[in-house]
Amino acid sequence: MADLHVTPAGDRIAHDTRGECVCGPTQTPVPTDDGTVRFLAVHHSPDGREYGAG
Ligand SMILES: [Zn+2]
């Protein structure tokens, strides 16, 4: 489970930062100074929706 989240600013959909998000975030392992690895979830905006498509 990801500890850190990056979500698109001003996105129209609600991103779930507690469970499975609908955008299918990319999870990237991030080593920390104390030797543990945390997971960074990079969220994606829906393709084209916020650019006036449709
Ligand atoms: Zn998301």
mmCIF file of the protein (N, C-alpha, C, O) and its ligand, coordinates in Angstrom:
data_MODEL
# 
_entry.id   MODEL 
# 
loop_
_entity.id 
_entity.type 
_entity.pdbx_number_of_molecules 
1 polymer     1 
2 non-polymer 1 
# 
_entity_poly.entity_id                      1 
_entity_poly.type                           'polypeptide(L)' 
_entity_poly.nstd_linkage                   no 
_entity_poly.nstd_monomer                   no 
_entity_poly.pdbx_seq_one_letter_code       MADLHVTPAGDRIAHDTRGECVCGPTQTPVPTDDGTVRFLAVHHSPDGREYGAG 
_entity_poly.pdbx_seq_one_letter_code_can   MADLHVTPAGDRIAHDTRGECVCGPTQTPVPTDDGTVRFLAVHHSPDGREYGAG 
_entity_poly.pdbx_strand_id                 A 
# 
loop_
_entity_poly_seq.entity_id 
_entity_poly_seq.num 
_entity_poly_seq.mon_id 
_entity_poly_seq.hetero 
1 1  MET n 
1 2  ALA n 
1 3  ASP n 
1 4  LEU n 
1 5  HIS n 
1 6  VAL n 
1 7  THR n 
1 8  PRO n 
1 9  ALA n 
1 10 GLY n 
1 11 ASP n 
1 12 ARG n 
1 13 ILE n 
1 14 ALA n 
1 15 HIS n 
1 16 ASP n 
1 17 THR n 
1 18 ARG n 
1 19 GLY n 
1 20 GLU n 
1 21 CYS n 
1 22 VAL n 
1 23 CYS n 
1 24 GLY n 
1 25 PRO n 
1 26 THR n 
1 27 GLN n 
1 28 THR n 
1 29 PRO n 
1 30 VAL n 
1 31 PRO n 
1 32 THR n 
1 33 ASP n 
1 34 ASP n 
1 35 GLY n 
1 36 THR n 
1 37 VAL n 
1 38 ARG n 
1 39 PHE n 
1 40 LEU n 
1 41 ALA n 
1 42 VAL n 
1 43 HIS n 
1 44 HIS n 
1 45 SER n 
1 46 PRO n 
1 47 ASP n 
1 48 GLY n 
1 49 ARG n 
1 50 GLU n 
1 51 TYR n 
1 52 GLY n 
1 53 ALA n 
1 54 GLY n 
# 
loop_
_struct_asym.id 
_struct_asym.entity_id 
A 1 
B 2 
# 
loop_
_chem_comp.id 
_chem_comp.type 
_chem_comp.mon_nstd_flag 
ALA 'L-peptide linking' y 
ARG 'L-peptide linking' y 
ASP 'L-peptide linking' y 
CYS 'L-peptide linking' y 
GLN 'L-peptide linking' y 
GLU 'L-peptide linking' y 
GLY 'peptide linking'   y 
HIS 'L-peptide linking' y 
ILE 'L-peptide linking' y 
LEU 'L-peptide linking' y 
MET 'L-peptide linking' y 
PHE 'L-peptide linking' y 
PRO 'L-peptide linking' y 
SER 'L-peptide linking' y 
THR 'L-peptide linking' y 
TYR 'L-peptide linking' y 
VAL 'L-peptide linking' y 
ZN  non-polymer         . 
# 
_pdbx_entity_nonpoly.entity_id   2 
_pdbx_entity_nonpoly.name        ? 
_pdbx_entity_nonpoly.comp_id     ZN 
# 
_pdbx_nonpoly_scheme.asym_id         B 
_pdbx_nonpoly_scheme.entity_id       2 
_pdbx_nonpoly_scheme.mon_id          ZN 
_pdbx_nonpoly_scheme.ndb_seq_num     1 
_pdbx_nonpoly_scheme.pdb_seq_num     101 
_pdbx_nonpoly_scheme.auth_seq_num    101 
_pdbx_nonpoly_scheme.pdb_mon_id      ZN 
_pdbx_nonpoly_scheme.auth_mon_id     ZN 
_pdbx_nonpoly_scheme.pdb_strand_id   A 
_pdbx_nonpoly_scheme.pdb_ins_code    . 
# 
loop_
_atom_site.group_PDB 
_atom_site.id 
_atom_site.type_symbol 
_atom_site.label_atom_id 
_atom_site.label_alt_id 
_atom_site.label_comp_id 
_atom_site.label_asym_id 
_atom_site.label_entity_id 
_atom_site.label_seq_id 
_atom_site.pdbx_PDB_ins_code 
_atom_site.Cartn_x 
_atom_site.Cartn_y 
_atom_site.Cartn_z 
_atom_site.occupancy 
_atom_site.B_iso_or_equiv 
_atom_site.pdbx_formal_charge 
_atom_site.auth_seq_id 
_atom_site.auth_comp_id 
_atom_site.auth_asym_id 
_atom_site.auth_atom_id 
_atom_site.pdbx_PDB_model_num 
ATOM   1   N  N  . MET A 1 1  ? 0.845   -1.194 0.000   1.00 0.00 ? 1   MET A N  1 
ATOM   2   C  CA . MET A 1 1  ? 0.000   0.000  0.000   1.00 0.00 ? 1   MET A CA 1 
ATOM   3   C  C  . MET A 1 1  ? 0.881   1.244  0.000   1.00 0.00 ? 1   MET A C  1 
ATOM   4   O  O  . MET A 1 1  ? 1.859   1.341  0.742   1.00 0.00 ? 1   MET A O  1 
ATOM   5   N  N  . ALA A 1 2  ? 0.514   2.170  -0.834  1.00 0.00 ? 2   ALA A N  1 
ATOM   6   C  CA . ALA A 1 2  ? 1.336   3.369  -0.968  1.00 0.00 ? 2   ALA A CA 1 
ATOM   7   C  C  . ALA A 1 2  ? 1.192   4.279  0.249   1.00 0.00 ? 2   ALA A C  1 
ATOM   8   O  O  . ALA A 1 2  ? 0.114   4.414  0.826   1.00 0.00 ? 2   ALA A O  1 
ATOM   9   N  N  . ASP A 1 3  ? 2.293   4.887  0.614   1.00 0.00 ? 3   ASP A N  1 
ATOM   10  C  CA . ASP A 1 3  ? 2.303   5.819  1.741   1.00 0.00 ? 3   ASP A CA 1 
ATOM   11  C  C  . ASP A 1 3  ? 2.182   7.258  1.272   1.00 0.00 ? 3   ASP A C  1 
ATOM   12  O  O  . ASP A 1 3  ? 1.641   8.115  1.971   1.00 0.00 ? 3   ASP A O  1 
ATOM   13  N  N  . LEU A 1 4  ? 2.698   7.504  0.071   1.00 0.00 ? 4   LEU A N  1 
ATOM   14  C  CA . LEU A 1 4  ? 2.734   8.859  -0.445  1.00 0.00 ? 4   LEU A CA 1 
ATOM   15  C  C  . LEU A 1 4  ? 1.957   8.924  -1.751  1.00 0.00 ? 4   LEU A C  1 
ATOM   16  O  O  . LEU A 1 4  ? 1.960   7.971  -2.530  1.00 0.00 ? 4   LEU A O  1 
ATOM   17  N  N  . HIS A 1 5  ? 1.297   10.040 -1.988  1.00 0.00 ? 5   HIS A N  1 
ATOM   18  C  CA . HIS A 1 5  ? 0.474   10.170 -3.187  1.00 0.00 ? 5   HIS A CA 1 
ATOM   19  C  C  . HIS A 1 5  ? 0.728   11.487 -3.897  1.00 0.00 ? 5   HIS A C  1 
ATOM   20  O  O  . HIS A 1 5  ? 0.862   12.540 -3.272  1.00 0.00 ? 5   HIS A O  1 
ATOM   21  N  N  . VAL A 1 6  ? 0.792   11.401 -5.219  1.00 0.00 ? 6   VAL A N  1 
ATOM   22  C  CA . VAL A 1 6  ? 0.847   12.590 -6.044  1.00 0.00 ? 6   VAL A CA 1 
ATOM   23  C  C  . VAL A 1 6  ? -0.381  12.567 -6.939  1.00 0.00 ? 6   VAL A C  1 
ATOM   24  O  O  . VAL A 1 6  ? -0.554  11.654 -7.747  1.00 0.00 ? 6   VAL A O  1 
ATOM   25  N  N  . THR A 1 7  ? -1.238  13.581 -6.789  1.00 0.00 ? 7   THR A N  1 
ATOM   26  C  CA . THR A 1 7  ? -2.451  13.633 -7.598  1.00 0.00 ? 7   THR A CA 1 
ATOM   27  C  C  . THR A 1 7  ? -2.421  14.860 -8.506  1.00 0.00 ? 7   THR A C  1 
ATOM   28  O  O  . THR A 1 7  ? -1.841  15.883 -8.141  1.00 0.00 ? 7   THR A O  1 
ATOM   29  N  N  . PRO A 1 8  ? -3.042  14.772 -9.690  1.00 0.00 ? 8   PRO A N  1 
ATOM   30  C  CA . PRO A 1 8  ? -3.093  15.920 -10.597 1.00 0.00 ? 8   PRO A CA 1 
ATOM   31  C  C  . PRO A 1 8  ? -3.810  17.094 -9.944  1.00 0.00 ? 8   PRO A C  1 
ATOM   32  O  O  . PRO A 1 8  ? -4.889  16.932 -9.373  1.00 0.00 ? 8   PRO A O  1 
ATOM   33  N  N  . ALA A 1 9  ? -3.205  18.277 -10.032 1.00 0.00 ? 9   ALA A N  1 
ATOM   34  C  CA . ALA A 1 9  ? -3.789  19.461 -9.424  1.00 0.00 ? 9   ALA A CA 1 
ATOM   35  C  C  . ALA A 1 9  ? -5.089  19.843 -10.135 1.00 0.00 ? 9   ALA A C  1 
ATOM   36  O  O  . ALA A 1 9  ? -5.134  19.906 -11.364 1.00 0.00 ? 9   ALA A O  1 
ATOM   37  N  N  . GLY A 1 10 ? -6.120  20.091 -9.374  1.00 0.00 ? 10  GLY A N  1 
ATOM   38  C  CA . GLY A 1 10 ? -7.381  20.546 -9.939  1.00 0.00 ? 10  GLY A CA 1 
ATOM   39  C  C  . GLY A 1 10 ? -8.115  19.485 -10.737 1.00 0.00 ? 10  GLY A C  1 
ATOM   40  O  O  . GLY A 1 10 ? -8.951  19.816 -11.577 1.00 0.00 ? 10  GLY A O  1 
ATOM   41  N  N  . ASP A 1 11 ? -7.819  18.217 -10.492 1.00 0.00 ? 11  ASP A N  1 
ATOM   42  C  CA . ASP A 1 11 ? -8.471  17.170 -11.257 1.00 0.00 ? 11  ASP A CA 1 
ATOM   43  C  C  . ASP A 1 11 ? -9.950  17.076 -10.894 1.00 0.00 ? 11  ASP A C  1 
ATOM   44  O  O  . ASP A 1 11 ? -10.359 17.375 -9.772  1.00 0.00 ? 11  ASP A O  1 
ATOM   45  N  N  . ARG A 1 12 ? -10.737 16.650 -11.885 1.00 0.00 ? 12  ARG A N  1 
ATOM   46  C  CA . ARG A 1 12 ? -12.191 16.626 -11.691 1.00 0.00 ? 12  ARG A CA 1 
ATOM   47  C  C  . ARG A 1 12 ? -12.678 15.366 -11.002 1.00 0.00 ? 12  ARG A C  1 
ATOM   48  O  O  . ARG A 1 12 ? -13.784 15.348 -10.463 1.00 0.00 ? 12  ARG A O  1 
ATOM   49  N  N  . ILE A 1 13 ? -11.884 14.325 -11.008 1.00 0.00 ? 13  ILE A N  1 
ATOM   50  C  CA . ILE A 1 13 ? -12.306 13.115 -10.337 1.00 0.00 ? 13  ILE A CA 1 
ATOM   51  C  C  . ILE A 1 13 ? -11.694 13.053 -8.946  1.00 0.00 ? 13  ILE A C  1 
ATOM   52  O  O  . ILE A 1 13 ? -10.668 13.675 -8.673  1.00 0.00 ? 13  ILE A O  1 
ATOM   53  N  N  . ALA A 1 14 ? -12.335 12.302 -8.085  1.00 0.00 ? 14  ALA A N  1 
ATOM   54  C  CA . ALA A 1 14 ? -11.819 12.141 -6.741  1.00 0.00 ? 14  ALA A CA 1 
ATOM   55  C  C  . ALA A 1 14 ? -10.838 10.979 -6.726  1.00 0.00 ? 14  ALA A C  1 
ATOM   56  O  O  . ALA A 1 14 ? -11.173 9.862  -7.121  1.00 0.00 ? 14  ALA A O  1 
ATOM   57  N  N  . HIS A 1 15 ? -9.630  11.252 -6.267  1.00 0.00 ? 15  HIS A N  1 
ATOM   58  C  CA . HIS A 1 15 ? -8.636  10.197 -6.194  1.00 0.00 ? 15  HIS A CA 1 
ATOM   59  C  C  . HIS A 1 15 ? -8.668  9.549  -4.817  1.00 0.00 ? 15  HIS A C  1 
ATOM   60  O  O  . HIS A 1 15 ? -8.682  10.215 -3.782  1.00 0.00 ? 15  HIS A O  1 
ATOM   61  N  N  . ASP A 1 16 ? -8.679  8.239  -4.853  1.00 0.00 ? 16  ASP A N  1 
ATOM   62  C  CA . ASP A 1 16 ? -8.718  7.490  -3.607  1.00 0.00 ? 16  ASP A CA 1 
ATOM   63  C  C  . ASP A 1 16 ? -7.291  7.241  -3.136  1.00 0.00 ? 16  ASP A C  1 
ATOM   64  O  O  . ASP A 1 16 ? -6.548  6.474  -3.747  1.00 0.00 ? 16  ASP A O  1 
ATOM   65  N  N  . THR A 1 17 ? -6.919  7.903  -2.038  1.00 0.00 ? 17  THR A N  1 
ATOM   66  C  CA . THR A 1 17 ? -5.558  7.738  -1.534  1.00 0.00 ? 17  THR A CA 1 
ATOM   67  C  C  . THR A 1 17 ? -5.497  6.742  -0.382  1.00 0.00 ? 17  THR A C  1 
ATOM   68  O  O  . THR A 1 17 ? -4.481  6.631  0.304   1.00 0.00 ? 17  THR A O  1 
ATOM   69  N  N  . ARG A 1 18 ? -6.587  6.026  -0.179  1.00 0.00 ? 18  ARG A N  1 
ATOM   70  C  CA . ARG A 1 18 ? -6.604  5.039  0.905   1.00 0.00 ? 18  ARG A CA 1 
ATOM   71  C  C  . ARG A 1 18 ? -6.699  3.616  0.386   1.00 0.00 ? 18  ARG A C  1 
ATOM   72  O  O  . ARG A 1 18 ? -6.233  2.670  1.021   1.00 0.00 ? 18  ARG A O  1 
ATOM   73  N  N  . GLY A 1 19 ? -7.320  3.483  -0.793  1.00 0.00 ? 19  GLY A N  1 
ATOM   74  C  CA . GLY A 1 19 ? -7.482  2.139  -1.329  1.00 0.00 ? 19  GLY A CA 1 
ATOM   75  C  C  . GLY A 1 19 ? -7.128  2.114  -2.796  1.00 0.00 ? 19  GLY A C  1 
ATOM   76  O  O  . GLY A 1 19 ? -6.195  2.790  -3.231  1.00 0.00 ? 19  GLY A O  1 
ATOM   77  N  N  . GLU A 1 20 ? -7.877  1.331  -3.564  1.00 0.00 ? 20  GLU A N  1 
ATOM   78  C  CA . GLU A 1 20 ? -7.611  1.217  -4.990  1.00 0.00 ? 20  GLU A CA 1 
ATOM   79  C  C  . GLU A 1 20 ? -8.231  2.394  -5.729  1.00 0.00 ? 20  GLU A C  1 
ATOM   80  O  O  . GLU A 1 20 ? -9.454  2.539  -5.753  1.00 0.00 ? 20  GLU A O  1 
ATOM   81  N  N  . CYS A 1 21 ? -7.406  3.226  -6.326  1.00 0.00 ? 21  CYS A N  1 
ATOM   82  C  CA . CYS A 1 21 ? -7.913  4.377  -7.044  1.00 0.00 ? 21  CYS A CA 1 
ATOM   83  C  C  . CYS A 1 21 ? -8.297  3.987  -8.468  1.00 0.00 ? 21  CYS A C  1 
ATOM   84  O  O  . CYS A 1 21 ? -7.664  3.127  -9.080  1.00 0.00 ? 21  CYS A O  1 
ATOM   85  N  N  . VAL A 1 22 ? -9.333  4.625  -8.980  1.00 0.00 ? 22  VAL A N  1 
ATOM   86  C  CA . VAL A 1 22 ? -9.854  4.298  -10.299 1.00 0.00 ? 22  VAL A CA 1 
ATOM   87  C  C  . VAL A 1 22 ? -8.875  4.666  -11.424 1.00 0.00 ? 22  VAL A C  1 
ATOM   88  O  O  . VAL A 1 22 ? -8.972  4.126  -12.526 1.00 0.00 ? 22  VAL A O  1 
ATOM   89  N  N  . CYS A 1 23 ? -7.944  5.572  -11.154 1.00 0.00 ? 23  CYS A N  1 
ATOM   90  C  CA . CYS A 1 23 ? -7.033  6.035  -12.195 1.00 0.00 ? 23  CYS A CA 1 
ATOM   91  C  C  . CYS A 1 23 ? -5.864  5.075  -12.395 1.00 0.00 ? 23  CYS A C  1 
ATOM   92  O  O  . CYS A 1 23 ? -5.095  5.238  -13.342 1.00 0.00 ? 23  CYS A O  1 
ATOM   93  N  N  . GLY A 1 24 ? -5.719  4.099  -11.541 1.00 0.00 ? 24  GLY A N  1 
ATOM   94  C  CA . GLY A 1 24 ? -4.627  3.152  -11.675 1.00 0.00 ? 24  GLY A CA 1 
ATOM   95  C  C  . GLY A 1 24 ? -3.276  3.802  -11.499 1.00 0.00 ? 24  GLY A C  1 
ATOM   96  O  O  . GLY A 1 24 ? -2.476  3.832  -12.434 1.00 0.00 ? 24  GLY A O  1 
ATOM   97  N  N  . PRO A 1 25 ? -3.009  4.323  -10.314 1.00 0.00 ? 25  PRO A N  1 
ATOM   98  C  CA . PRO A 1 25 ? -1.761  5.043  -10.073 1.00 0.00 ? 25  PRO A CA 1 
ATOM   99  C  C  . PRO A 1 25 ? -0.530  4.147  -10.228 1.00 0.00 ? 25  PRO A C  1 
ATOM   100 O  O  . PRO A 1 25 ? -0.571  2.947  -9.956  1.00 0.00 ? 25  PRO A O  1 
ATOM   101 N  N  . THR A 1 26 ? 0.541   4.755  -10.664 1.00 0.00 ? 26  THR A N  1 
ATOM   102 C  CA . THR A 1 26 ? 1.811   4.047  -10.783 1.00 0.00 ? 26  THR A CA 1 
ATOM   103 C  C  . THR A 1 26 ? 2.514   4.054  -9.440  1.00 0.00 ? 26  THR A C  1 
ATOM   104 O  O  . THR A 1 26 ? 2.758   5.111  -8.858  1.00 0.00 ? 26  THR A O  1 
ATOM   105 N  N  . GLN A 1 27 ? 2.838   2.867  -8.955  1.00 0.00 ? 27  GLN A N  1 
ATOM   106 C  CA . GLN A 1 27 ? 3.480   2.775  -7.652  1.00 0.00 ? 27  GLN A CA 1 
ATOM   107 C  C  . GLN A 1 27 ? 4.977   2.639  -7.814  1.00 0.00 ? 27  GLN A C  1 
ATOM   108 O  O  . GLN A 1 27 ? 5.467   1.736  -8.492  1.00 0.00 ? 27  GLN A O  1 
ATOM   109 N  N  . THR A 1 28 ? 5.702   3.558  -7.175  1.00 0.00 ? 28  THR A N  1 
ATOM   110 C  CA . THR A 1 28 ? 7.156   3.576  -7.285  1.00 0.00 ? 28  THR A CA 1 
ATOM   111 C  C  . THR A 1 28 ? 7.775   3.434  -5.904  1.00 0.00 ? 28  THR A C  1 
ATOM   112 O  O  . THR A 1 28 ? 7.459   4.216  -5.008  1.00 0.00 ? 28  THR A O  1 
ATOM   113 N  N  . PRO A 1 29 ? 8.656   2.446  -5.712  1.00 0.00 ? 29  PRO A N  1 
ATOM   114 C  CA . PRO A 1 29 ? 9.338   2.309  -4.417  1.00 0.00 ? 29  PRO A CA 1 
ATOM   115 C  C  . PRO A 1 29 ? 10.341  3.431  -4.213  1.00 0.00 ? 29  PRO A C  1 
ATOM   116 O  O  . PRO A 1 29 ? 11.119  3.758  -5.109  1.00 0.00 ? 29  PRO A O  1 
ATOM   117 N  N  . VAL A 1 30 ? 10.312  4.018  -3.016  1.00 0.00 ? 30  VAL A N  1 
ATOM   118 C  CA . VAL A 1 30 ? 11.212  5.122  -2.703  1.00 0.00 ? 30  VAL A CA 1 
ATOM   119 C  C  . VAL A 1 30 ? 11.991  4.790  -1.430  1.00 0.00 ? 30  VAL A C  1 
ATOM   120 O  O  . VAL A 1 30 ? 11.413  4.769  -0.344  1.00 0.00 ? 30  VAL A O  1 
ATOM   121 N  N  . PRO A 1 31 ? 13.309  4.527  -1.551  1.00 0.00 ? 31  PRO A N  1 
ATOM   122 C  CA . PRO A 1 31 ? 14.131  4.261  -0.360  1.00 0.00 ? 31  PRO A CA 1 
ATOM   123 C  C  . PRO A 1 31 ? 14.234  5.514  0.501   1.00 0.00 ? 31  PRO A C  1 
ATOM   124 O  O  . PRO A 1 31 ? 14.371  6.622  -0.018  1.00 0.00 ? 31  PRO A O  1 
ATOM   125 N  N  . THR A 1 32 ? 14.170  5.337  1.797   1.00 0.00 ? 32  THR A N  1 
ATOM   126 C  CA . THR A 1 32 ? 14.274  6.479  2.704   1.00 0.00 ? 32  THR A CA 1 
ATOM   127 C  C  . THR A 1 32 ? 15.590  6.427  3.475   1.00 0.00 ? 32  THR A C  1 
ATOM   128 O  O  . THR A 1 32 ? 16.307  5.427  3.420   1.00 0.00 ? 32  THR A O  1 
ATOM   129 N  N  . ASP A 1 33 ? 15.901  7.489  4.183   1.00 0.00 ? 33  ASP A N  1 
ATOM   130 C  CA . ASP A 1 33 ? 17.175  7.597  4.882   1.00 0.00 ? 33  ASP A CA 1 
ATOM   131 C  C  . ASP A 1 33 ? 17.348  6.545  5.981   1.00 0.00 ? 33  ASP A C  1 
ATOM   132 O  O  . ASP A 1 33 ? 18.472  6.170  6.315   1.00 0.00 ? 33  ASP A O  1 
ATOM   133 N  N  . ASP A 1 34 ? 16.244  6.077  6.534   1.00 0.00 ? 34  ASP A N  1 
ATOM   134 C  CA . ASP A 1 34 ? 16.366  5.103  7.616   1.00 0.00 ? 34  ASP A CA 1 
ATOM   135 C  C  . ASP A 1 34 ? 16.395  3.661  7.108   1.00 0.00 ? 34  ASP A C  1 
ATOM   136 O  O  . ASP A 1 34 ? 16.306  2.718  7.894   1.00 0.00 ? 34  ASP A O  1 
ATOM   137 N  N  . GLY A 1 35 ? 16.518  3.501  5.810   1.00 0.00 ? 35  GLY A N  1 
ATOM   138 C  CA . GLY A 1 35 ? 16.698  2.167  5.256   1.00 0.00 ? 35  GLY A CA 1 
ATOM   139 C  C  . GLY A 1 35 ? 15.421  1.460  4.860   1.00 0.00 ? 35  GLY A C  1 
ATOM   140 O  O  . GLY A 1 35 ? 15.474  0.379  4.276   1.00 0.00 ? 35  GLY A O  1 
ATOM   141 N  N  . THR A 1 36 ? 14.271  2.044  5.165   1.00 0.00 ? 36  THR A N  1 
ATOM   142 C  CA . THR A 1 36 ? 13.020  1.437  4.766   1.00 0.00 ? 36  THR A CA 1 
ATOM   143 C  C  . THR A 1 36 ? 12.634  1.908  3.368   1.00 0.00 ? 36  THR A C  1 
ATOM   144 O  O  . THR A 1 36 ? 13.158  2.900  2.862   1.00 0.00 ? 36  THR A O  1 
ATOM   145 N  N  . VAL A 1 37 ? 11.720  1.187  2.767   1.00 0.00 ? 37  VAL A N  1 
ATOM   146 C  CA . VAL A 1 37 ? 11.232  1.561  1.446   1.00 0.00 ? 37  VAL A CA 1 
ATOM   147 C  C  . VAL A 1 37 ? 9.762   1.926  1.541   1.00 0.00 ? 37  VAL A C  1 
ATOM   148 O  O  . VAL A 1 37 ? 8.944   1.147  2.031   1.00 0.00 ? 37  VAL A O  1 
ATOM   149 N  N  . ARG A 1 38 ? 9.439   3.113  1.070   1.00 0.00 ? 38  ARG A N  1 
ATOM   150 C  CA . ARG A 1 38 ? 8.042   3.529  1.046   1.00 0.00 ? 38  ARG A CA 1 
ATOM   151 C  C  . ARG A 1 38 ? 7.581   3.538  -0.397  1.00 0.00 ? 38  ARG A C  1 
ATOM   152 O  O  . ARG A 1 38 ? 8.393   3.536  -1.322  1.00 0.00 ? 38  ARG A O  1 
ATOM   153 N  N  . PHE A 1 39 ? 6.269   3.547  -0.579  1.00 0.00 ? 39  PHE A N  1 
ATOM   154 C  CA . PHE A 1 39 ? 5.739   3.523  -1.934  1.00 0.00 ? 39  PHE A CA 1 
ATOM   155 C  C  . PHE A 1 39 ? 5.065   4.837  -2.286  1.00 0.00 ? 39  PHE A C  1 
ATOM   156 O  O  . PHE A 1 39 ? 4.204   5.332  -1.559  1.00 0.00 ? 39  PHE A O  1 
ATOM   157 N  N  . LEU A 1 40 ? 5.478   5.391  -3.421  1.00 0.00 ? 40  LEU A N  1 
ATOM   158 C  CA . LEU A 1 40 ? 4.900   6.625  -3.917  1.00 0.00 ? 40  LEU A CA 1 
ATOM   159 C  C  . LEU A 1 40 ? 3.914   6.296  -5.030  1.00 0.00 ? 40  LEU A C  1 
ATOM   160 O  O  . LEU A 1 40 ? 4.281   5.685  -6.034  1.00 0.00 ? 40  LEU A O  1 
ATOM   161 N  N  . ALA A 1 41 ? 2.668   6.701  -4.847  1.00 0.00 ? 41  ALA A N  1 
ATOM   162 C  CA . ALA A 1 41 ? 1.648   6.464  -5.861  1.00 0.00 ? 41  ALA A CA 1 
ATOM   163 C  C  . ALA A 1 41 ? 1.452   7.727  -6.689  1.00 0.00 ? 41  ALA A C  1 
ATOM   164 O  O  . ALA A 1 41 ? 1.061   8.771  -6.168  1.00 0.00 ? 41  ALA A O  1 
ATOM   165 N  N  . VAL A 1 42 ? 1.729   7.618  -7.992  1.00 0.00 ? 42  VAL A N  1 
ATOM   166 C  CA . VAL A 1 42 ? 1.545   8.751  -8.888  1.00 0.00 ? 42  VAL A CA 1 
ATOM   167 C  C  . VAL A 1 42 ? 0.226   8.565  -9.629  1.00 0.00 ? 42  VAL A C  1 
ATOM   168 O  O  . VAL A 1 42 ? 0.076   7.649  -10.437 1.00 0.00 ? 42  VAL A O  1 
ATOM   169 N  N  . HIS A 1 43 ? -0.720  9.444  -9.343  1.00 0.00 ? 43  HIS A N  1 
ATOM   170 C  CA . HIS A 1 43 ? -2.060  9.322  -9.923  1.00 0.00 ? 43  HIS A CA 1 
ATOM   171 C  C  . HIS A 1 43 ? -2.121  9.990  -11.287 1.00 0.00 ? 43  HIS A C  1 
ATOM   172 O  O  . HIS A 1 43 ? -1.349  10.897 -11.599 1.00 0.00 ? 43  HIS A O  1 
ATOM   173 N  N  . HIS A 1 44 ? -3.066  9.511  -12.087 1.00 0.00 ? 44  HIS A N  1 
ATOM   174 C  CA . HIS A 1 44 ? -3.212  10.025 -13.439 1.00 0.00 ? 44  HIS A CA 1 
ATOM   175 C  C  . HIS A 1 44 ? -4.583  10.668 -13.609 1.00 0.00 ? 44  HIS A C  1 
ATOM   176 O  O  . HIS A 1 44 ? -5.568  10.225 -13.018 1.00 0.00 ? 44  HIS A O  1 
ATOM   177 N  N  . SER A 1 45 ? -4.631  11.724 -14.427 1.00 0.00 ? 45  SER A N  1 
ATOM   178 C  CA . SER A 1 45 ? -5.922  12.322 -14.744 1.00 0.00 ? 45  SER A CA 1 
ATOM   179 C  C  . SER A 1 45 ? -6.567  11.518 -15.875 1.00 0.00 ? 45  SER A C  1 
ATOM   180 O  O  . SER A 1 45 ? -5.859  10.927 -16.690 1.00 0.00 ? 45  SER A O  1 
ATOM   181 N  N  . PRO A 1 46 ? -7.890  11.489 -15.933 1.00 0.00 ? 46  PRO A N  1 
ATOM   182 C  CA . PRO A 1 46 ? -8.570  10.773 -17.012 1.00 0.00 ? 46  PRO A CA 1 
ATOM   183 C  C  . PRO A 1 46 ? -8.185  11.385 -18.353 1.00 0.00 ? 46  PRO A C  1 
ATOM   184 O  O  . PRO A 1 46 ? -8.107  12.606 -18.489 1.00 0.00 ? 46  PRO A O  1 
ATOM   185 N  N  . ASP A 1 47 ? -7.945  10.524 -19.343 1.00 0.00 ? 47  ASP A N  1 
ATOM   186 C  CA . ASP A 1 47 ? -7.404  11.030 -20.597 1.00 0.00 ? 47  ASP A CA 1 
ATOM   187 C  C  . ASP A 1 47 ? -8.379  11.941 -21.326 1.00 0.00 ? 47  ASP A C  1 
ATOM   188 O  O  . ASP A 1 47 ? -9.449  11.518 -21.764 1.00 0.00 ? 47  ASP A O  1 
ATOM   189 N  N  . GLY A 1 48 ? -7.976  13.216 -21.444 1.00 0.00 ? 48  GLY A N  1 
ATOM   190 C  CA . GLY A 1 48 ? -8.707  14.196 -22.233 1.00 0.00 ? 48  GLY A CA 1 
ATOM   191 C  C  . GLY A 1 48 ? -9.940  14.782 -21.591 1.00 0.00 ? 48  GLY A C  1 
ATOM   192 O  O  . GLY A 1 48 ? -10.477 15.775 -22.083 1.00 0.00 ? 48  GLY A O  1 
ATOM   193 N  N  . ARG A 1 49 ? -10.399 14.198 -20.516 1.00 0.00 ? 49  ARG A N  1 
ATOM   194 C  CA . ARG A 1 49 ? -11.664 14.658 -19.950 1.00 0.00 ? 49  ARG A CA 1 
ATOM   195 C  C  . ARG A 1 49 ? -11.594 16.126 -19.503 1.00 0.00 ? 49  ARG A C  1 
ATOM   196 O  O  . ARG A 1 49 ? -12.524 16.898 -19.736 1.00 0.00 ? 49  ARG A O  1 
ATOM   197 N  N  . GLU A 1 50 ? -10.509 16.491 -18.875 1.00 0.00 ? 50  GLU A N  1 
ATOM   198 C  CA . GLU A 1 50 ? -10.394 17.860 -18.377 1.00 0.00 ? 50  GLU A CA 1 
ATOM   199 C  C  . GLU A 1 50 ? -10.006 18.859 -19.461 1.00 0.00 ? 50  GLU A C  1 
ATOM   200 O  O  . GLU A 1 50 ? -9.885  20.054 -19.191 1.00 0.00 ? 50  GLU A O  1 
ATOM   201 N  N  . TYR A 1 51 ? -9.808  18.367 -20.708 1.00 0.00 ? 51  TYR A N  1 
ATOM   202 C  CA . TYR A 1 51 ? -9.454  19.268 -21.788 1.00 0.00 ? 51  TYR A CA 1 
ATOM   203 C  C  . TYR A 1 51 ? -10.638 19.567 -22.709 1.00 0.00 ? 51  TYR A C  1 
ATOM   204 O  O  . TYR A 1 51 ? -10.459 20.104 -23.803 1.00 0.00 ? 51  TYR A O  1 
ATOM   205 N  N  . GLY A 1 52 ? -11.840 19.221 -22.267 1.00 0.00 ? 52  GLY A N  1 
ATOM   206 C  CA . GLY A 1 52 ? -13.031 19.605 -23.009 1.00 0.00 ? 52  GLY A CA 1 
ATOM   207 C  C  . GLY A 1 52 ? -13.470 18.578 -24.038 1.00 0.00 ? 52  GLY A C  1 
ATOM   208 O  O  . GLY A 1 52 ? -14.307 18.881 -24.888 1.00 0.00 ? 52  GLY A O  1 
ATOM   209 N  N  . ALA A 1 53 ? -12.929 17.385 -23.982 1.00 0.00 ? 53  ALA A N  1 
ATOM   210 C  CA . ALA A 1 53 ? -13.335 16.352 -24.931 1.00 0.00 ? 53  ALA A CA 1 
ATOM   211 C  C  . ALA A 1 53 ? -14.794 15.978 -24.697 1.00 0.00 ? 53  ALA A C  1 
ATOM   212 O  O  . ALA A 1 53 ? -15.219 15.802 -23.555 1.00 0.00 ? 53  ALA A O  1 
ATOM   213 N  N  . GLY A 1 54 ? -15.539 15.861 -25.748 1.00 0.00 ? 54  GLY A N  1 
ATOM   214 C  CA . GLY A 1 54 ? -16.924 15.464 -25.628 1.00 0.00 ? 54  GLY A CA 1 
ATOM   215 C  C  . GLY A 1 54 ? -17.778 16.688 -25.440 1.00 0.00 ? 54  GLY A C  1 
ATOM   216 O  O  . GLY A 1 54 ? -18.997 16.577 -25.316 1.00 0.00 ? 54  GLY A O  1 
HETATM 217 ZN ZN . ZN  B 2 .  ? -5.956  8.429  -8.647  1.00 0.00 2 101 ZN  A ZN 1 
# 
